[in-house]
């Protein structure tokens, strides 16, 4: 992906979304006791392999940091992303 997608945070729906070529990708989370629990990251196959899931996960971690929250990546993708980005270890719950 050459340019980061336009990621929108929808705190009332507890998700981050972006639309690429008409396909919506999303990251869903829960907030529980000062912890953002990333439960689901989904990117449609039609736009997969472009780093969209990574950008959504980065946006969620950055939002958690800004909000003073820790992060629990229960989604397998988010957990693998966190392992590849040790610069966010201090946020892990």
C-alpha positions in Angstrom: 0.0 0.0 0.0 1.6 3.3 -1.0 -0.5 5.6 1.1 -2.0 4.9 4.5 -5.8 4.4 4.3 -8.2 7.0 5.7 -8.9 5.4 9.0 -12.0 6.5 11.0 -12.4 5.8 14.7 -16.0 5.2 15.7 -15.9 5.1 19.5 -19.6 4.8 19.8 -19.5 1.6 17.8 -16.1 0.6 19.3 -14.3 0.1 15.9 -11.9 1.6 13.4 -12.8 1.4 9.8 -11.4 2.3 6.4 -12.8 1.9 2.9 -10.5 0.8 0.1 -11.8 0.5 -3.5 -15.3 0.2 -2.1 -14.5 -2.5 0.4 -14.8 -1.8 4.2 -12.1 -3.1 6.5 -12.5 -2.9 10.3 -11.0 -3.5 13.7 -13.4 -4.1 16.6 -12.6 -3.7 20.2 -14.1 -3.6 23.7 -13.1 -1.4 26.7 -13.0 -3.1 30.0 -11.4 -1.6 33.1 -8.9 0.6 31.4 -8.0 -2.0 28.7 -8.8 -1.9 25.0 -9.4 -5.5 24.0 -8.9 -5.8 20.2 -11.3 -8.6 19.4 -11.4 -8.7 15.6 -9.6 -7.3 12.5 -11.1 -8.0 9.1 -9.9 -7.0 5.7 -11.9 -8.2 2.6 -9.9 -10.5 0.3 -10.3 -8.1 -2.6 -8.0 -5.6 -0.9 -5.9 -7.9 1.3 -2.1 -7.9 1.3 -1.8 -4.2 1.3 -1.0 -3.5 5.0 -4.5 -2.4 5.8 -4.9 -4.6 8.8 -1.5 -3.3 10.1 -2.7 0.3 9.7 -5.9 -0.4 11.5 -4.1 -2.1 14.4 -1.5 0.8 14.6 -4.4 3.3 14.8 -6.0 1.3 17.6 -2.7 1.1 19.6 -2.1 4.8 19.1 -5.6 5.7 20.2 -5.2 3.5 23.3 -2.0 5.3 24.1 -3.6 8.7 23.7 -6.5 7.6 25.9 -4.3 6.2 28.6 -5.5 2.6 28.0 -3.6 -0.7 28.0 -4.2 -3.1 25.1 -5.1 -6.8 25.1 -4.9 -8.1 21.6 -7.1 -11.2 21.8 -7.5 -11.2 18.0 -4.8 -13.5 16.6 -3.8 -10.9 14.0 -3.5 -8.1 16.5 -1.5 -10.4 18.8 0.9 -11.3 16.0 1.2 -7.6 15.1 2.0 -6.7 18.7 4.8 -9.3 18.7 6.3 -7.6 15.6 6.1 -4.1 17.1 7.9 -4.2 20.5 7.8 -0.4 20.6 4.2 -0.9 21.9 5.1 -3.5 24.6 4.5 -0.9 27.4 0.8 -0.8 26.4 0.2 -4.5 26.6 -2.1 -5.6 29.4 
